[in-house]
Amino acid sequence: NTVSRHAFKLKELPGVRLLPDYSDKSEVVFSGPVKHLYLFHMMNSENLGEVLETLGCSDLQQSLSSYPVVTVSSNLFFAPLLNVNPHVPEGAIPGFPEMLHEMFAPGQQPVKRALEFLRETGWGKLDWWGVNIPVIAIHVRAREDGEDNDDWPTASSPNRIMLDKLRHCLEHAIARELKVKTFDIFVASTTESARSAVVETLDELPGLRNVLTMKSLDRNRKADTGAVDAMAEALLISRADVFLRLVIGTSGFSTFAYLSNALRLQNDWVNDLPWLKRKGFAPNYLVTEDCGPNRCYLAPPDVRMANIGWHGKQYTQRSCGDPVEKVEGKGNSVLGCTGLRPVTSKSGPTGDEL
């Protein structure tokens, strides 16, 4: 959409264009036949079954060959369906970070904002003894005004119990992941009240050198400046050495977190700051009250496909079997609490869950 274009720029690819680049009108009429793939978590079950047949079972080159134009509308990461398609060679479908890197690059405005912040704060630079100061990124997913109740946070700021658990989980993450005694912490949040509460909780944390926050944020992601600021924060989080998230009232699904993790692969924007180039995922920790009493977990950093198996076998069972079941068998749709691993304390002989 027109707002997200301020956050990303589409790389030049043969046969791929954004509609606003194709026409300056809100509606586009193509002269030839068009195949429209519509795949959403909530949709007509019969139509979903037809799309599952196309993506998960058919020979795509053959089934789409008669359409000069193919359009896609989806709120799902459906690449795992292609990965189980019997006509697609094993390993031909890359992961989400590679796909993102191939198609999109961060926009010029968020890159400029992120680079200014990195330079101003000395993010990750060497200290007096020639040691890189690691940065821990904390992101809080709190309830924003106007959100619905479908798996969204339940409060605009964490309560005292959640804040205490955040600090406890943070201390264990530091002990497990960092080899130095001094570090900085970058705090981002969907609400200012949550960010302020977390910053206050970090007071007198042993080893903490600086608390870093972006100033003058626009948190309305439907606005141009809001999309730019959100992307700038994601870029900064992608440079962190440890990523710790706190979610209020949900099990931890976050497209923003998946984006931040995937951006680890994109290093061109920090060519002038070579010590900030990254590879692989940073350790991901999650604090949630929605998955039992432990609340501190190791979370998977890579994107998962949302569960659509609830539509029923009569719709997901296709000519080549059940693509949704195959995806689940590969572990690519383990969302919610079942995909989390409780963090254990090293104090006991077998470890105590936090």
Secondary structure, 3 states (H helix, E strand, C coil): CCCHHHCEEECCCCCCCCHHHHCCCCCCCCCCCEEEEEECCCCCHHHHHHHHHHHHCCCHHHHCCCCCEEEEEECCCCHHHHHCCCCCCCCCCCCHHHHHHHHEEECHHHHHHHHHHHHHHCCCCECCCCCECCEEEEEEECCCCCCCCCCCCCCCCCCHHHHHHHHHHHHHHHHHHCCCCCEEEEEEECCHHHHHHHHHHCCCCCCEEEEECCCCCCCCCCCHHHHHHHHHHHHHHCCCCEEEEEECCCCCCCHHHHHHHHHHHCCHHHCCCHHHCCCCCCCEEEECCCCCCCCEEECCCCCCCCCCHHHCHHHHCECCECHHHHHHHCCCCCCHHHHCEECEECCCCCCEEC
